[in-house]
Amino acid sequence: MKRVAIYIHHATGGDWRTWQPKMMQDHVSRQGNMVADTFVEIGYEGRNRRRPMLERVLQECEGGSFDEVAIARISHLSRDTMEAVKIYERLKKCGVSLSVMEFGSSSRVDEFMKIYKAVGYGA
């Protein structure tokens, strides 16, 4: 059973607060894992590289607090391709996998990130 951190990011408030945390918790449970913590970032655009909760997730991943980070969409990491790849690589360096609800399994996320990385770096 993996310890999973849920990262929820929205630039603005809204009705998502009533359904997205529950949806993400259900996603983690369906995978047979447990929620270690939930990080909610509100009021920062996806292009903003200075998001306190995302930085906290990355710091805690380096401390071994969890095995996986779950997000609803890849754009929740960043709207900048290269920045998203850097965040993904930082997670992988810590031995933390990434689960994106829109893709399902970690292996599908890894495949997608290889393509994302190639496009972002122009390879």
C-alpha positions as CSV (number, residue, x, y, z in Angstrom):
1,M,0.0,0.0,0.0
2,K,1.4,3.4,-1.1
3,R,1.3,6.5,1.0
4,V,-0.2,9.1,-1.4
5,A,-0.1,12.9,-1.1
6,I,-3.0,14.6,-3.0
7,Y,-2.1,18.0,-4.6
8,I,-5.1,20.1,-5.6
9,H,-4.4,23.3,-7.5
10,H,-6.9,26.0,-8.6
11,A,-6.1,29.6,-9.5
12,T,-9.5,30.7,-8.2
13,G,-12.1,29.4,-5.7
14,G,-15.3,27.8,-6.8
15,D,-17.6,24.8,-6.4
16,W,-14.7,22.3,-7.0
17,R,-14.1,22.4,-3.2
18,T,-17.2,20.3,-2.7
19,W,-16.2,17.5,-5.1
20,Q,-12.5,17.4,-6.0
21,P,-11.0,16.4,-2.6
22,K,-13.5,13.6,-2.3
23,M,-13.0,12.6,-6.0
24,M,-9.2,12.5,-5.4
25,Q,-9.5,10.5,-2.2
26,D,-11.7,8.0,-3.9
27,H,-9.2,7.7,-6.8
28,V,-6.4,6.9,-4.2
29,S,-8.6,4.3,-2.5
30,R,-9.5,2.6,-5.7
31,Q,-5.8,2.2,-6.4
32,G,-5.6,0.3,-3.1
33,N,-3.5,3.1,-1.4
34,M,-3.9,5.5,1.5
35,V,-4.0,9.3,1.6
36,A,-1.0,10.5,3.6
37,D,-1.8,14.2,3.2
38,T,-3.8,16.6,1.1
39,F,-2.3,19.9,-0.2
40,V,-4.6,22.5,-1.6
41,E,-3.3,25.5,-3.5
42,I,-5.7,28.3,-4.3
43,G,-5.0,31.7,-5.9
44,Y,-1.9,30.8,-7.9
45,E,-1.9,30.5,-11.6
46,G,-0.4,27.3,-13.2
47,R,2.3,29.5,-14.8
48,N,3.4,30.8,-11.4
49,R,6.5,28.8,-10.3
50,R,6.3,30.0,-6.7
51,R,3.5,28.0,-5.2
52,P,3.9,27.4,-1.5
53,M,1.9,24.2,-1.3
54,L,3.6,22.6,-4.3
55,E,7.0,23.5,-2.8
56,R,5.9,21.9,0.4
57,V,4.9,18.7,-1.4
58,L,8.3,18.6,-3.1
59,Q,10.1,19.2,0.3
60,E,8.1,16.5,2.0
61,C,8.8,14.1,-0.9
62,E,12.5,14.6,-0.3
63,G,11.9,13.8,3.4
64,G,10.3,10.5,2.5
65,S,6.8,11.4,3.7
66,F,5.0,9.6,0.9
67,D,5.5,7.3,-2.1
68,E,3.2,9.0,-4.6
69,V,1.7,12.3,-5.5
70,A,-1.8,12.3,-7.0
71,I,-3.2,15.1,-9.1
72,A,-6.3,15.5,-11.2
73,R,-4.7,16.9,-14.4
74,I,-1.2,17.3,-15.6
75,S,-1.8,21.1,-15.8
76,H,-2.0,21.1,-12.0
77,L,1.8,20.6,-11.9
78,S,2.4,23.5,-14.3
79,R,1.1,25.1,-17.5
80,D,4.7,25.4,-18.7
81,T,5.9,22.1,-20.2
82,M,9.5,22.4,-19.1
83,E,8.5,23.3,-15.6
84,A,6.1,20.3,-15.4
85,V,8.9,18.0,-16.5
86,K,11.3,19.5,-13.9
87,I,8.7,18.9,-11.1
88,Y,8.2,15.3,-12.4
89,E,11.9,14.7,-12.5
90,R,12.3,16.1,-8.9
91,L,9.6,13.6,-7.8
92,K,11.3,10.7,-9.6
93,K,14.6,11.6,-8.1
94,C,13.1,11.2,-4.6
95,G,11.6,7.8,-5.6
96,V,8.1,9.3,-5.6
97,S,5.7,8.3,-8.4
98,L,3.1,10.6,-10.0
99,S,-0.5,9.6,-10.4
100,V,-2.6,11.7,-12.7
101,M,-6.3,10.9,-12.6
102,E,-6.9,11.7,-16.2
103,F,-4.2,9.1,-17.2
104,G,-4.8,6.4,-14.5
105,S,-1.7,4.3,-13.7
106,S,1.8,5.5,-12.9
107,S,3.2,3.7,-16.0
108,R,0.8,5.6,-18.3
109,V,1.9,8.8,-16.6
110,D,5.6,7.8,-17.1
111,E,4.9,7.2,-20.8
112,F,3.1,10.5,-21.2
113,M,5.9,12.4,-19.4
114,K,8.5,10.9,-21.8
115,I,6.5,12.4,-24.7
116,Y,5.9,15.7,-22.7
117,K,9.7,15.9,-22.0
118,A,10.6,15.3,-25.7
119,V,8.2,18.0,-26.8
120,G,9.3,20.4,-24.0
121,Y,13.0,20.0,-24.7
122,G,12.5,19.9,-28.5
123,A,14.0,16.4,-28.7
